[in-house]
Amino acid sequence: MTQHELDEHLLLTTKEAIARRFASNLPVSYHDERCPTDSHFIYEYRDGRKFLVLQDEFTMNYKAISQLE
C-alpha cells in the first residue's frame, strides 16, 4: 500500500467513525492547540456545539470547563 492509499484509507475510516459517533448522539473528542494540558480535550457534538473538557486521568470522568465558539 502506498502512502497515498494509506492516507485515503485512514481519511475514509475516520469519517466513518465520526459519522457513527454522531449517529449515536455521542461527541467526537480530540486534542488541539486550544487544550492547555494533556488532560484537556475538545468535545464536539453533531449539532456543532464544542466544549473544552478536563478529563481525570484516573477515573476518566470529565468536567466541561467552557463552551467554545
C-alpha positions as CSV (number, residue, x, y, z in Angstrom):
1,M,0.0,0.0,0.0
2,T,1.4,3.4,-1.0
3,Q,1.4,6.4,1.4
4,H,-1.3,8.0,-0.7
5,E,-3.5,4.9,-0.5
6,L,-2.9,4.6,3.3
7,D,-3.8,8.3,3.7
8,E,-7.0,7.9,1.8
9,H,-8.0,4.8,3.7
10,L,-7.4,6.5,7.1
11,L,-9.4,9.5,6.0
12,L,-12.3,7.3,5.0
13,T,-12.1,5.3,8.2
14,T,-12.0,8.5,10.3
15,K,-15.0,10.0,8.5
16,E,-17.0,6.7,9.0
17,A,-16.1,6.6,12.8
18,I,-17.2,10.3,13.2
19,A,-20.5,9.6,11.4
20,R,-21.1,6.6,13.7
21,R,-20.4,8.7,16.8
22,F,-22.7,11.5,15.7
23,A,-25.5,9.0,14.7
24,S,-25.3,7.6,18.2
25,N,-25.6,11.2,19.6
26,L,-22.1,10.9,21.1
27,P,-19.4,13.6,20.9
28,V,-16.2,13.3,18.9
29,S,-13.3,14.1,21.2
30,Y,-9.9,15.5,20.1
31,H,-6.9,17.4,21.4
32,D,-5.7,20.6,19.7
33,E,-3.9,23.9,20.4
34,R,-6.9,25.1,22.5
35,C,-6.1,22.4,25.1
36,P,-3.8,23.8,27.7
37,T,-2.7,20.3,29.1
38,D,-2.8,16.7,28.0
39,S,-5.8,16.2,30.3
40,H,-7.9,18.7,28.3
41,F,-10.0,17.7,25.2
42,I,-12.5,19.3,22.8
43,Y,-15.8,17.5,22.8
44,E,-17.7,18.3,19.6
45,Y,-21.4,17.3,19.1
46,R,-23.4,16.7,16.0
47,D,-25.2,20.0,16.4
48,G,-21.9,21.9,16.2
49,R,-21.6,22.6,20.0
50,K,-18.0,22.4,21.2
51,F,-16.8,22.2,24.8
52,L,-13.3,22.3,26.4
53,V,-13.4,19.5,28.9
54,L,-11.0,18.3,31.6
55,Q,-10.7,14.6,32.0
56,D,-9.5,12.9,35.2
57,E,-6.7,10.5,34.2
58,F,-7.6,8.1,37.0
59,T,-11.4,7.9,36.9
60,M,-11.8,9.0,33.3
61,N,-14.7,11.3,34.4
62,Y,-14.8,14.6,32.7
63,K,-15.9,18.1,33.5
64,A,-16.9,20.8,31.0
65,I,-14.7,23.8,31.5
66,S,-16.2,26.1,28.9
67,Q,-18.3,26.2,25.7
68,L,-16.3,27.1,22.6
69,E,-17.3,29.2,19.7
